[in-house]
Amino acid sequence: MTVSSDDQFVGAIDQGTSSTRFLIFNLKTQQIVASKQIEITQNFPQEGWVEECPDEILESCIHCIDATATIFAELGLSTDQLKCIGITNQRETTIVWDPNTGKALHNAIVWCDSRASETVDKLIAKAPGGKDAFRDKCGLPIAQYFSALKIRWLMDNFPDIAQKLTSGEAMVGTVDSWLVWKMTNQHVTDVTNASRTMLFNINTLSWDQELCDFFGIPMSCLPRVCSSAEEYGTLSLSGFAGTPISGILGDQQAALVGQGCLRPGTAKNTYGTGCFLLQNTGEKPVQSQCGLLTTVAYQLGKDAPAHFALEGSIAAAGSVIRWLRDNLGLIKTSSDAEALASQVPDSGSFVFVPAFNGLFAPRWRPDARGTMTGITQFTTKQHIVFGALESCCFQTRDLFDAIAQESGSMPLSMLRVDGGMTSNKLLLQRQADLLQVPVERPQMSETTALGAAMAAAVGSGILDKDEISNLSPVERFDPVLSENDVSRRMHMWHCAVEKSLNSV
């Protein structure tokens, strides 16, 4: 790798569910010149509850930035060559804090947490139109996935938090808001993260009074909403103190930008802790009739138009492999999954539905729980691992079919993929087989961080949004399974899903 003292660089904080990373990209080549990653501790205080420590989230970011700054200096580069920093974050994860003390008032409630299921039931019962009562405004069904439900649960169960939020003594936000506030003392978010709260009107691009009133959440405690590419403040911590933070994107929207999917009809699927398929639908939101979400894809500048996406969200993808490792001990490292699964041609009659905390799109069934079916004496740990990988592919096929049925969307003739799981070639081949269309993996695997870095470069004025281009695929996977075999396996999957429902 050759770098020059004349080169310009952009950084990206990629704060995900399982880990935090800081990466520095050469603006001209879009190649990574330095990076650092550390895992984040997840806490499970009760069944279905998932929490993380807000201070650990912040400290992991500072640690990664400082470690990367050291590598950057060792390359003979100066800190002033890093022109700006973008942030991409796990979406919907919610933090409440006291701005006077700087302390979080509760652990972060993670996006996949299911504690608010009773809150959801009560709100759906009183909503004029059931769970889809507010889709026209926010593009989302009433579900425990979204931040408003997590805030409402905190207010219902902690009177002191409710009082502080109501009196203006506390702030609330998603992970991007927490990090920017800690790093710059500005309470802001961007349109992509705001659109995941159920409190944001995607038509007016602003907080909505009716939505805030329905959930009983004071608008005054919410962050100021900005575009995805503008200067929000200057980094006050770490070895890169003084660098502007000028890009914010929720992680899935960042991957869409990083893949260069800026034309309507283009789509990507990210295989991380969860799995998320987004299709760019252009400058007008398309309201889903098939269980998908309507979300803001990006707004690259204060005066730029917002673009929208249809999204299918899968709760459990990479977390399934982590479960095989940590809970069952079937593998020692996540990378072992491919080697073990490759020892069998498929999972046989075994099917795994990883509904650890219910099923998200397109079914939205919080009553579903993880189910294994088709177990025989023939079933081995190899079949179980294969079935765990295949479960991600089955769920993606369901999303693929839902997009094809949507009015106003475009059927997909290929799929771009990214995320940590895409290093697994068996997974990608199985995905192509079940979709019956090619799957393309780009040369740049860190598309989420790249998207945040590109947004920051646009926000700082050193890159024009039209200069963000499609990434070149490094490998293409064409389907080889017959349509009859695909139909048979999809039937097995749908039967297994039915058995997972009505479990709680």
N, C-alpha and C positions, 0 to 999 in steps of 0.2 A: 504494500500500500504506500503510495507516494502522496505526501501532503506538502503544501507550500505555504510560506508566510503570507502569500497574497490571497489564499483561499478564504472563503467565508463559510461559517458553520452555524447550524441551528440545532438546538437541543429539544428533547422531548421527555417529559415526565410521563411514564406509562404506569399509572397506579391501578392495578387490576385486583381481582378478588383473591387470587392465590399468591401474587407477588408484586413487587414494585421494581421498576427499571428506570434508569436514566440513560438515554442514548444521545450521541452527538453525530449528526449527519453532515457530510460535505454537501453544501447547497448545490454545487454544480453537478456532482456525480450521483448524489442521493445515496452514497455509500456510508455505512457506519464506520466511524474512525475510533470511537471509544464508547464503552458501555459498562454498566454494572447492574446486577440483578440480585435481589434477595427475596426469600419467601416471607409471606405474611401469616401470622398465626390466626386461625379461625377457631372461635369458641362456640360450643354447642350446649348452652346451659339447660335446655330442655329439648325433647324430641321436636324437630321441625324448626327450632330456633337457630339462627346463625348470626353471630356477632363478631366484630373486630374492634380493637382498641384504637380510637382516633389518634392518640399520641404515638402509637407504634406506626400507624400509617404515615404520619408526618415525619417521624424520625427515620423511617425507611427511605423516604424521599431524600432527606438531607444527606443520609449516609451514602446513597447511590450517587447523588450529585458530587459530593466531596471526593468519593473514590474515582469517579470519572474525570473530575478536574485534575487529579494527580496524573492519570494516564495521559490526558490531553497535554499537560505540561511536559511530560516525558517525551512526547512526540516533537517537542520544540515549538509548540504553539502557544500563543499568548491568550489570556482570558478575553481580551477585547476582540478577538476573532470570532468569539461566540456572539452572534448578533442578537439572538432572541431565543426564548424558550416557549414551547407549547405544552399544554397539559391535556392528557386524555385519561379518563377515569372510569372505574366501574360505575355504571349508572344505577339510579334508584336507591342505592345505599345512602342512608340518611343519618345525619349527625346534628345534634342540638348542643349549643355551647353558650357560655356566659361571656359576653364581650369584655366585661370589666376584669374578670380573672383570667380569661383566655382558656378556661377549663371546659372540657366537654361535660355535659350533664348526664350522659348515659353512653354506653358503648354504641358504636355505629351498628345500626340494624341493617344487615346485608340484604341485597336485592332479592335473594332467593329464600329469605326467611318467611315462614308461614304462620307466625303467631297471630296475625290480624284476621284470621279466617272468620271468627265470630263477628268482628267489627264489619267485615265485608257483608256478611249475611244481614246484619241490622241495617246497614246503609242501602243495600239493594232493596230491602223490604219497604223502605220509605222513599226510594227514588221514583220519580214520575216516569216510568218506562223501564224499570228493572236495571240490570247490570249495564245495559248500553245506553242509559239515559243521557249521557253527556258525550257520546262519541262525536257528534257533530262539532262540539267545541274543542275537545281535547284529543280526539282520535283514539281513545282508550276505553276499555270496559272497566267497570269497578272491580278491581282485583287487588289482592294483597301484595302483588308485585310492585306496585307504584308507591312513590314517596308519600303521597297524601295519606294513605292508609297507615303507614308506619308512624307518621306524625300524630295522626288521630289516636292510634293505640297508645303512644307515649303520653298524650294529654289525658286520656281516659284512665291510665294506670298510675300516673305520677302527678298528683295535684300541684306539686311545686313547679314542675316543668310547665304545666298548663298556665299557672299563674305568671311565670316569668315570660313566657311567650306572649301572653295577652298584655302584660304591662310594659313590654318593650325591653325587658331585662335579659332576654335571650334571643339568639339568632338560630336559624335552622338552614340547612342546605345539604346538597349532595357533596360528594367527596371533593369535587373541583372547588366548590365554594369554601370548604374548610381549608384546603391547601392555599388558595389564593388569599384568604383572610389572614392566615398565619404567616404567609410569606410577604404580603404587601399591605396588610391592614385594610383591604378593600373587600366589601361584602358583595360579590358579584357571582353570576353564573352566565352560561351562554344559552342560546335558544334550543340547542339539542338536549342539554340536560334538563332545562325547564320543561321541555315537552314530555318528559317522563314522570312528571309529578302528579298529574291529573288536576293541577291548579292553573294550568297555562292554556290560554286560548290560541290554538295554532292558526286561526284565521286573522287575529289582530296582532299576534306575536307579543302578547302581554299577559300578565297575571289577570285572572278573571274573577270579578267580585262574586258572581253567582256561585262559581265553583268553590271559592274560599268560604263563602257562607254555608254552603251545603256541608262541607267537611268541618266547619267550625274552626278554621285556622286563620288567624289574623294575617292579613296581607303585609302588615308592617314588619313582621319577623322574617319575611322572605328576601332573598338577595335581589339586587338590581340585575335585570336581564340585559345582556349585551349580545352582539353578534359573535360569531365563532372566530373572527379574525380582527382584532383591534388591540391596542395596548391597554391593559387593565391595571398595571402597576409595575413597580420595579422590585426584583428579588432582593430581599433584605438579609437573607440567610445564606450560608454556605460559601464555597470557594468561588462561586460565580455571582456573588452579591453585586448589584448594580445593573444586572442584565434585565431587560424588559421581558415580562410575560405577556405575550401578544397573540396567543391562540388557545382556545378551549374547545374540545369536542368530546362528547360521550364516546366511549371506546368503540362501539359498533359503527357510529357515524365516522369516526376517525379512520377506521379500516376502509370504509366506502371511499373516502377521499384519498387515502393512501393507495388504494387500488386504481385510482383514476376513473372511478365510475361516476363521472360528472354528466353523462348524457342520459336522458330519460330512457328507461328500458334496461340499462346496465345493472348488474347485480353482483353481489359477493356473499359468501358465507364464511363466517369466522368460527373456528372450532377452538374455544377456550374452555373456561370452567363451565360455561353454558355454550349454546350454539345459536347463532343469530344470522338469519338470512335477510338482507335488505335489498330492495329494488328501488332505484331512483325513479320517481314518477314525475319529476319536473317541478314547475313553480306553483302548481295547484295540488292541494291535498286530495288524495283518493280515499274515500271512506270505504272501509272493508265490509263486505257482506259474508266473508268466509272465515272469520276468526283471526284475521291478521290485525296488526296495529298500524295506525297512521301516525307518522312521527316526522319531526323536522330532521332533514338529512344534514343540512349545513346552511350557513349564511356567511359567505366569505367577505365580510366587510360591512361597516355600518350602513352604507347606502346600497349594498348589493341585495338582490332579491333572495329570499329564502327558497331553498329547494326542499322537497319532501320525499318521503320514502314509505313504501309498504314494508312492514317487518314481521317476520315470524320468529318468535322467541322460544328457545328450548332451554329448560332449566338445568338439565344435567347432561353434560358431554364429557369434558375433561375431568370433572368431579367424579365421574363413574370410574375412570382409571385410577384416580387417587384413592377411591373407596376400595378398589381391588387390592391396592398396595397397602393402605393403612389399616383397613378394617378386616379384610379377609386374608391378607398375606400371600396372595396368589402370585404376586410379582414383587421384586425388590425395588425396581425403579420403573418409572412410567415407560421408559424406552423398551423395557422387557416385554411389553404387551404385544408388539408386532412379532417378535421372535416366537413367542409362545403360540399366538393365534395362527401363525404360518405353518404350524405342524399339523393342521387339519384343513381339509378343503373348504369347510364351512362349519356352522354351528349345529348341523344336523337338524333335529326337531326342536332344539333348545331355543327359546326366545326370552329375552330379558327386557322388561319395561322399567326403566330407571326413574320411576315417579317418586323420588325420595320426598319431595315436598309438593306433590301434585303434578299435574300436566299443564303446561302453558299452551301456546298456540299450536294448532288451531282449535283445540278442544276447550281450554280454560276450565279444567276440572280439579279444584283443590282437594276433592275427596279421593283422588287416585293415590295409590301407593305402589312402591316397587313390587314387581311381580316377576317370577320366573316360571315359565311353562315349558312343557315338552321334555321334562327331565326323564331319562331312562337310565338303565344300567350301562348303556353305551356312553353316556355323557361324562366328559372329563373336564379337568380344569382348562384344557386348551379350548374346548367348546364354549366354556363359560366366558373366557376372555374374548374369543371371537364374537360371541353374542353381545358382549358389552360394547365392542367397537361397532358392530352392526346396528346396535340400538340408535346410535347417533345418525347413521345413514337412513334408517327407517323414518326417524322423526323428520329429517331433512326432506325426504320424499313427500311426507305429508304437507310440509310447508310449500314445496315445489308445486304440488297439485293445487293447493289453495290459491297460490298466485295465478296459476293458469285459469282459475275460475273467476277471478276478480274482474269486474267491469272497470275499464280504465287502465288496467295493467297490461303488460305484454308477456306472453308465454316465453319461458327461458329456453334458449337453444343450446346454452352451455352455462357453466357455473365457474366463476373464479373463487378460489378458496385461500384462506390464510389462517393464522393462529398456530399455537404450539402443537396441536395434534396433527397438523398437516405434514409433519416430518414422517408420519406413518404411511408408507406407500400402500399397505394392505387396506387401510381405511379408505384412501382416496380411490383405489381401484373398486372397492365395494360400493363406494358412493356413486361412481360413474355407472356401475352395473345397475344399481337400483333406480337411478334417475333415467337411465337409457339416453343420456347425453354426455358429451365430453366434460371432464373436469380439468381445470387449468390452475396450476400452482405457480405464482410468480417467483422470479429470482430473488426478490426482496421479501423475506419472510416476516420482517417486522413492519407490516403495513399499518398497524394501528399507531405505533409511534411515529412512523413516517408521515401519516396524515396529520397528526398534531403538529409536527415540525413544519410541514408545508403551510398549514393554517397560520402558524406563528410568523412564518416568513411573509405571507400575504399581509398579515396584520401589522407588521413592521415596515411594510412598503418596499421590501427588497426582492419580492417575487410577485408577479401578476398571477391572478387565479387561472388565467388561460394557459399558463406555463405548466400547470399540473397535468401530467399525461398518464395514460395507461402504462402499467408496468409490463415488461416483457415476460411472458410465461417461460419458466425454466423446464417445466415438465407437463405433459398432457396425458391424461388417462382416458382412454376410450372404452366404452362398454363392451364386454365380451359375453355376459350372461344373456341367455335367450329371454325373450319376452314372456314365454310360458313359465320359466323358472322365476322370473321377477314377480309375476302375478301370483304364483304359488307362495312365495315367501312373504309378499305383502299381505296375503290372506292370513297367513300364520300370525303376522304382526298385529293386524287389526283384531283378530280373535283374542290375542294376549292382552291388548289394550282394554278390551271390553271386560276382561277378568280383573283388571287393576282398578276399575271404577267402583264407587260406593264402598270404599274400604274404611272410611272414617265417618 
